[in-house]
Amino acid sequence: MSHGDGGYRGDHPGDGPGGHQTRTRLPDEPGAGTYGGRRPSRSPRGLVGVVGVVVLLIAAIAFANRGDGGGESPAKDGKGGPAARATAPTGERPVTGSEAGIATGFPRTEQGAESAAANYVVALSGDGMFDAETRRDIVETVYSPRVASERRTELDRAYSREKFLAGIGLESDGSAPEGMTFVARANPVGTKVEKFGNDAATVAVWYSQLFGLAGEGSKNPVTEGWYTNTLELQWLDNDWKVADFQEKDGPTPVGRDQVASSAEEMAEAVEGFGGFTYAR
């Protein structure tokens, strides 16, 4: 397993093919991960300007989303690649299947492949990967049978390394220390179909990830990272399955000058707010 730059990759810490991982960089020194103060109050004139910009933005979004919802192939952008499409309603029923807490039974369409990719990124980047039994269920659910056994062996070996777990601040069984809350959650922002065929698809998922330990005295506070995973999917047994994937950092937005929440607030938020099932 590779821990480049002292960071952690939160989805796949394996070393084998496809073992690309999500990395969350920790602050280099105390206080490096927090912001200095609240956003200064705006003048009345500034507020009027902001309201005007928001109104124009809403109007532009509404105009852009006036599509007919047809099933045509994605338009091309100016560089010849697939153009982004808004997540407008399609009229198709969402998936109703579930296995190991992961949505399954995605349709054999571009939108079905996008939904599968987004949900699989969430599963492979979550705290369930740190529990041996849950991890095996996740791997067997999202990976194609051809690669699932190999990936399961690699991941079991990687996640059982005490040095790896200790570096994150977890116990030898992958659990959080007493009084701490372990946070590992991916939040997809959007998806893009790179390639699509009858039996295979390549889908990129852009997402942010929260990772760390929330609790008083935590040496690994919860931080945020941004990544793009490109998944190669295969159509097997009436569902999309992961054959391989690649990961890269970003695109990463500029952080706002918001005051970082306390460890207690972060722990309460993670425990109180559940995740989503993602669909096109």
Secondary structure by P-SEA (a helix, b strand, c coil): cccccccccccccccccccbbbbbbccccccccccccccccccaaaaaaaaaaaaaaaaaaaaaaccccccccccccccccbbbbccccccccccccccccccccccccaaaaaaaaaaaaaaaaccccccaaaaaaaaacccccccaaaaaaaaaaaaacaaaaaaacccccccccccbbbbbbbbbccccccccccccbbbbbbbcccccccccccccccccccbbbbbbccccccbbbbccccccccccccccccccccaaaaaaaaacbbbbbccc
